[in-house]
Amino acid sequence: MTYLALPSNEIRRLSFYLAMEEYAARQLQLKDDVFFLWQVEPTVIFGRNQVIENEVNLDYCREHGIQFYRRKSGGGCVYADMSNVMMSYITRSDEVVTTFSYYMEMVCKVLQDLGLPATSTQNNDVLIDGRKVSGNAFYHLPGYSIVHGTLLYDTDMQHMLNAITPPQVKLDKHGVQSVRQRITLLKEHTTRPLADIKDTIRRSLCDHCLTLQAPDVEAIAAIEQDYLNPSFIYGPSHKTQFP
């Protein structure tokens, strides 16, 4: 599998990495599968069919400088920051079930090789000791499948709980502590630093690297504009005025 690298270590908006997935599928025309890891400043990402007001605490995000973007895959709302890592996998396949199954097995296997008892669920989550450490989503482009997901190493739990808007009854019933009990962090199961885990994942899954160049970055930035369009982020029937 090919690791897709950028020409610099600059941290970009989450929307850029979503566009990078599309660019890999639409423009690179690679015969090999593609994989890359990325990190972002505090950001909420929500699914293509979700209503932003129901999923994102917009006031809290704006108050705390947390960005928010819509993705083109389905699934739920996710919080990400520099203390965890995101994964992207692009393959030439129209087989949704087969692709997702392979990806989940791949993630579980690399975590198991790190000595972690990782298992997957039918809800596209990866668990360690029965607690969620990774959530994943999928979407399809003509001739290609894209899977992406989170991998929690550490995170700002207060931002995670407050930036995402769960049903109020759920918070009232279970409270913050209960939510925390359903989530686990890699740092609770290993002493390896995040940089070492990222390097191990890359070396385990990829046998060569393709480094994009400036024209590629410019093309990705052009695709990114679709993700930055307020109508895409908020949806056509939004209740909230654009900032």
C-alpha angles and dihedrals in degrees: 000000000000121000110218112216134184122230092244139030093239113143109234137189117283089244090064092059092049088053089047089059090053092046091053091051099041104034114021096060091200121176091209127073114260129220134175140168125221143175132205141192113259106313140157117217121191135187128269095251099042125110106235096217090055095049109031128056093222096182092052092047093051092045092052099037094249114155122219132202139172120233129206095236124083127241133084140312119287135190119214135181140160091282093070135042134233125217130208126192124184123185139169098249141115093195105105099183095043093047095049092045091051092048093049091048089049093053093045092049095052091049091048089052086056088057096259120133095230122174133173132230135210087251090068094253128132115220135197114199089347096306126110118256099157137030122193141191138190141209137173135230122184105291094353139081124206123199123181135172151160129259113198115216098154130332145176097268094192090056091045092053098040102038092056114062110222120184106287092231088058092055092044093049102042106019129203094298093058092051089051091052091059093054128064132191127220090232088066090061105035140033092214113116119241092251090058092049091050091050092048092050091050095048092044096051105031131056098184141018137229114199114204120225135220095275089053091052090050091051091050091050089054092053089046091066089076090060091048094053107114090220090059094044097045100028129236094278097046120160095200125079114239112258 
